[in-house]
Amino acid sequence: MSDQENILGTDGKTRLFADITYLMLKGAGYAAAFVLALWFIIAAMAFIGRLLPEESRDTPDPINRSSLMMQVQDETVTV
């Protein structure tokens, strides 16, 4: 049974080094896949934005936050 566990005949330190390297590369692959997926989503949104007609880009924002006005009420405190 113990002969089948170590089929490459490596010692413990080499096996540990290989396992750690494999796990690091696996994590880097997951990170690369996540970053590429995020990039593709952003690129798709930019592509869809370029397909819109030119007039839609020139229209004002439907919620113009710069023109919002706050009403302040004067409160007088008497003691």
C-alpha positions, 0 to 999 in steps of 0.5 A: 500500500505504501508503494502506491502512495509515492509512485514517483519515488520523491522524498517528502521535501520535494513532494511538499514543494510540488504540492505548494507550487501546484496550489499556488499556480491553481490559485493564480489560474482562478485569479486570472479567470476572475480578472478576465471574466470581469474584463469581458463583462466591462468590454461587452458593456462598452461594446453595447454602449458604442452600438447606441445611436449618437443622439442617446449619448448627447441627451442629459442625464435623467436624474440631474443630481447637480440641480437638486436643491435642499430646503433648509428651514430656519429654526429658532431656539429660545431659552 
